[in-house]
Amino acid sequence: MTTTQFDNVTLTTKANVYFDGKCVSHSFTLADGTKKSVGVVLAASLTFGTAAAEIMECVGGACEYKLAGSDTWVKQAEGDSFNVPANSKFDIRVEQAYHYICHYA
């Protein structure tokens, strides 16, 4: 099931802009202290690094991703998610806008 909204959040209004504007996100914190971000990746092929473990949830559009150490590209569409280990990297290919929620583990 795709997440459609979060209630009772504290939102950071300044956007996180990466890769010359090809990825833009906003960070927010839930009432229980859980941190997340929501954003969009525009058409591009990018490599992201992680500090914390992440769950990337697709809430619109689609992408292909490849985790560090893998040679396999996996398709992801709305309602799908994938896990990225802490202190790792993943490659992502987007043809049209990919809307996501990043759940930090």
N, C-alpha and C positions, 0 to 999 in steps of 0.2 A: 504494500500500500504506500502510495506517495504522500509524504508530509506536505500539507497545504498551508499551515500557519502555526505560529508559536504565539502564545499569550504571555503577558507579564514579563517582558524582556527589557533589558537595558541595552540600547543600540549605540554603537560607536558611529557617529555620523560621517566622519571622514573615511572615504573609501580606501581600501588597500588596492593599489594599482600595480600590476605586474606585467612584465614582458611588453613594455611600450603600449599599455592599454589593451592588450589582447585578453587579459584576465582582470576583472574588477570584482571585488567582494566587500562585504561589510561584516564586521565582527559583532557578535552580541552575546549576552550572558542571560541565562534563564534565572528565575527566582531562586532556584536551588544552587546556583553558582556554576552550573554547567556552561562551558564555553562552546560556541559554534560560529560558523560563518556561512553566509549565503552569497552566491555570486554567479557570474556568467563568464564562460570562456568563449571568445569569438573564434572564427575560422583560423586555425593555426595548428602547428605541431610543436609541442612544448615539453619540457622536462621540469617536474616539480620535485623539490626536496622536502622531506618531512622531519620535524623534530619529535613531535608526539605521534602516536598511532592515530590513524584517521579512518573514518568510514565516509566514502564519497557517495552521496545519494543523488541520483539524477531525478530532477523534478520537471525537466522540460528539455526537448531536443535529444541529442544523442552524441556519443563519442566512441572512440576505440582507445583502450588503454593497455599498457604493458608494464608489469611490475618489474623492479630491479631483479636481475638474475634470470629473467624469462625471455624467451624469443617469441612468445605467443601474444598476438594482439587479440583482445577480447572486446566484443561489441557490447555497449551499454545503452539502454534506452530508458525512457521515463518509467519510474518505478523500480529500476534496478539499482544496486549499490555494490561497491567493492571495497575491500579492506586494504589499507596500506600500513605496513609495519612502521614503528618509530625509527628514526634515524635511517631512512631509506629514501628511495626515489621512485618516481613512476613517469612514464612517457604518456602523453595524451595527444590524440589526433581528433580534431573537430572540423567538420565541413560546414556546419551551420551552428548557430548559437547553442551551447550546452549550459543549461541552468542547473546549479547544484547546491546542495547543503553539505558542508563539511562538518561531520560530527567528530570532535576530538575525543579520543579514548583516554 
